[in-house]
Amino acid sequence: MFNNEESSEVKARILKESQGLFIKNGYKGTSVRDIAKASETNVAMVNYYFQSKYNLFEIIFEQALDVLTKKVFETITSDKPIFELIEQWIHAYYDILFEYPEIAAFILNEVSLNPEALTHRIKNRNPYGAFEKIAKRIEDEARKGVIRETPAADFLLNILSMCMFPFMFGKMAMTLMNISRDMYDELIANHEKYVVEFTINALKPCK
């Protein structure tokens, strides 16, 4: 048996290699055997520490969701000028989803198969205070004439959908366009700039 220090090291190695494989090959394209080989362990050890591939991915998903929600909530509750805030808000989504591209696909899967569990995960991170603050900020900025009058719920949905969609349907897009992952990543990086520009221009008051 491993001692505690060795066990922690093995678990950390399995998690690290799992994340890399999930990003490279996707959840379905990664097997427990692949994870065992990459982490220089064996299938029995992976199952001993994590029980299943799904549990492994859930741990990685929770870590990524923690990073994403913390970064988004900090951004949207900041006192930065509204257009700078929006740019950093969009960048937060793209930054995390580039690091964890499988997260978008996992969210899509959970929305379809297990929406209650996904809702519970998000509620556990107490999003209400952050979204109430950004809703009030949007209302205040519209009243001051900095932005046009915009329903906060619609705006939040627009940001979320524009940022998540390219990652949710990345594999399909790569197949349809017949391009590599590197080429698609470059396309998405440029698309982020477009989303920022499009969103800010849509908010600017009509002259």
C-alpha positions as CSV (number, residue, x, y, z in Angstrom):
1,M,0.0,0.0,0.0
2,F,1.1,3.6,-0.6
3,N,1.6,5.9,2.3
4,N,-0.3,9.2,2.4
5,E,2.3,11.2,0.6
6,E,2.7,8.7,-2.2
7,S,-1.1,8.4,-2.5
8,S,-1.5,12.1,-2.9
9,E,1.2,12.2,-5.5
10,V,-0.4,9.4,-7.5
11,K,-3.9,11.0,-7.3
12,A,-2.5,14.3,-8.4
13,R,-0.7,12.7,-11.4
14,I,-3.9,10.8,-12.4
15,L,-5.9,14.1,-12.3
16,K,-3.3,16.0,-14.2
17,E,-3.0,13.4,-17.0
18,S,-6.8,12.9,-17.1
19,Q,-7.4,16.6,-17.7
20,G,-4.8,16.6,-20.6
21,L,-6.5,13.6,-22.2
22,F,-10.0,15.0,-21.8
23,I,-8.9,18.2,-23.4
24,K,-7.1,16.5,-26.3
25,N,-9.5,13.6,-27.0
26,G,-12.8,14.6,-25.3
27,Y,-14.6,12.6,-22.6
28,K,-15.8,9.9,-24.9
29,G,-12.5,9.6,-26.6
30,T,-10.6,9.0,-23.4
31,S,-10.6,5.6,-21.7
32,V,-9.6,4.6,-18.1
33,R,-6.8,2.6,-19.8
34,D,-5.6,5.7,-21.5
35,I,-5.5,7.5,-18.2
36,A,-3.7,4.7,-16.5
37,K,-1.0,4.6,-19.2
38,A,-0.5,8.4,-19.3
39,S,-0.2,8.5,-15.5
40,E,2.0,5.5,-15.3
41,T,-0.4,3.6,-13.1
42,N,-2.9,0.9,-13.9
43,V,-6.7,0.6,-14.4
44,A,-7.1,-0.9,-10.9
45,M,-5.3,2.1,-9.3
46,V,-7.4,4.7,-11.3
47,N,-10.6,2.9,-10.2
48,Y,-9.3,2.6,-6.6
49,Y,-8.7,6.3,-6.2
50,F,-11.6,7.7,-8.4
51,Q,-14.1,4.8,-8.9
52,S,-14.8,5.7,-12.5
53,K,-13.9,7.9,-15.4
54,Y,-17.1,10.0,-14.8
55,N,-16.0,10.7,-11.2
56,L,-12.6,11.8,-12.5
57,F,-14.2,14.2,-15.0
58,E,-16.6,15.5,-12.3
59,I,-13.7,16.5,-10.1
60,I,-12.0,18.3,-13.0
61,F,-15.4,19.9,-13.9
62,E,-15.9,21.1,-10.3
63,Q,-12.4,22.6,-10.2
64,A,-12.9,24.4,-13.5
65,L,-16.4,25.6,-12.5
66,D,-14.9,27.0,-9.3
67,V,-12.2,28.9,-11.2
68,L,-14.7,30.2,-13.8
69,T,-17.4,31.3,-11.4
70,K,-14.9,33.0,-9.1
71,K,-13.3,34.9,-12.0
72,V,-16.7,35.9,-13.5
73,F,-18.2,36.9,-10.2
74,E,-15.2,39.0,-9.3
75,T,-15.3,40.7,-12.7
76,I,-19.1,41.5,-12.8
77,T,-19.1,42.9,-9.3
78,S,-16.1,45.2,-9.8
79,D,-16.3,49.0,-10.1
80,K,-14.4,49.1,-13.4
81,P,-15.9,51.3,-16.2
82,I,-18.8,49.3,-17.8
83,F,-17.2,48.7,-21.2
84,E,-13.9,47.6,-19.6
85,L,-15.9,45.3,-17.3
86,I,-17.7,43.7,-20.2
87,E,-14.5,43.1,-22.1
88,Q,-12.9,41.4,-19.0
89,W,-16.2,39.4,-18.4
90,I,-16.1,38.0,-21.9
91,H,-12.4,37.3,-21.6
92,A,-12.9,35.4,-18.4
93,Y,-15.2,32.9,-20.2
94,Y,-12.8,32.4,-23.1
95,D,-9.8,32.2,-20.9
96,I,-11.2,29.4,-18.7
97,L,-12.9,27.5,-21.6
98,F,-9.6,27.5,-23.6
99,E,-8.0,25.8,-20.6
100,Y,-11.0,23.4,-20.0
101,P,-12.7,23.1,-23.4
102,E,-14.5,20.0,-22.4
103,I,-16.4,21.9,-19.8
104,A,-18.8,23.5,-22.3
105,A,-19.7,20.1,-23.8
106,F,-20.2,18.7,-20.3
107,I,-22.6,21.5,-19.4
108,L,-24.5,20.9,-22.6
109,N,-24.7,17.2,-21.7
110,E,-25.9,18.0,-18.2
111,V,-28.5,20.4,-19.4
112,S,-30.0,17.6,-21.5
113,L,-29.6,14.7,-19.2
114,N,-29.4,16.0,-15.6
115,P,-30.4,19.7,-15.4
116,E,-31.3,19.4,-11.7
117,A,-27.7,18.4,-10.8
118,L,-26.2,21.3,-12.9
119,T,-28.6,23.8,-11.3
120,H,-27.6,22.5,-7.9
121,R,-23.9,22.9,-8.7
122,I,-24.4,26.5,-9.8
123,K,-26.7,27.4,-6.9
124,N,-24.0,26.1,-4.5
125,R,-21.7,28.9,-5.7
126,N,-24.3,31.5,-4.8
127,P,-24.6,33.5,-8.0
128,Y,-27.5,35.7,-6.9
129,G,-25.5,38.5,-5.3
130,A,-23.2,38.9,-8.3
131,F,-26.0,38.8,-10.8
132,E,-28.2,41.3,-8.8
133,K,-25.2,43.7,-8.7
134,I,-24.5,43.5,-12.5
135,A,-28.3,43.9,-13.2
136,K,-28.4,47.1,-11.0
137,R,-25.1,48.3,-12.7
138,I,-26.7,47.9,-16.2
139,E,-29.8,49.7,-15.0
140,D,-27.7,52.6,-13.5
141,E,-25.5,52.9,-16.6
142,A,-28.6,53.0,-18.8
143,R,-30.2,55.7,-16.6
144,K,-27.0,57.8,-16.9
145,G,-27.0,57.4,-20.7
146,V,-23.7,55.5,-20.8
147,I,-25.4,52.5,-22.5
148,R,-28.8,52.0,-24.1
149,E,-31.7,50.6,-22.0
150,T,-31.1,46.9,-21.9
151,P,-33.0,44.1,-20.0
152,A,-30.4,42.6,-17.7
153,A,-31.6,39.0,-18.2
154,D,-31.4,39.3,-22.0
155,F,-27.9,40.8,-21.7
156,L,-26.7,38.0,-19.4
157,L,-28.1,35.3,-21.7
158,N,-26.4,37.0,-24.8
159,I,-23.0,37.1,-23.1
160,L,-23.3,33.5,-22.0
161,S,-24.5,32.1,-25.3
162,M,-22.0,33.9,-27.4
163,C,-19.1,32.8,-25.2
164,M,-20.2,29.2,-24.7
165,F,-21.5,28.2,-28.2
166,P,-18.1,28.1,-30.0
167,F,-16.8,25.7,-27.4
168,M,-19.9,23.6,-27.2
169,F,-20.0,22.9,-30.9
170,G,-16.3,23.1,-31.6
171,K,-15.9,19.6,-32.8
172,M,-18.8,19.9,-35.2
173,A,-17.5,23.2,-36.5
174,M,-14.0,21.7,-37.1
175,T,-15.6,18.8,-39.0
176,L,-17.8,21.1,-41.1
177,M,-15.0,23.5,-41.9
178,N,-12.4,20.7,-42.3
179,I,-9.9,22.4,-40.1
180,S,-7.5,21.3,-37.3
181,R,-7.8,22.0,-33.6
182,D,-5.0,24.6,-33.8
183,M,-6.7,26.4,-36.6
184,Y,-10.0,26.4,-34.8
185,D,-8.4,27.7,-31.6
186,E,-6.9,30.6,-33.6
187,L,-10.4,31.3,-35.1
188,I,-11.9,31.3,-31.6
189,A,-9.2,33.7,-30.3
190,N,-10.1,36.1,-33.1
191,H,-13.8,35.5,-32.4
192,E,-13.4,36.6,-28.8
193,K,-12.4,40.1,-30.1
194,Y,-15.4,40.1,-32.4
195,V,-17.8,39.2,-29.5
196,V,-16.3,42.0,-27.3
197,E,-16.7,44.6,-30.1
198,F,-20.2,43.4,-31.1
199,T,-21.4,43.4,-27.5
200,I,-20.0,46.9,-26.7
201,N,-21.3,48.4,-29.9
202,A,-24.8,46.9,-29.3
203,L,-24.8,48.7,-25.9
204,K,-23.7,52.1,-27.0
205,P,-26.5,54.6,-27.2
206,C,-27.8,55.6,-30.6
207,K,-26.4,59.0,-31.7
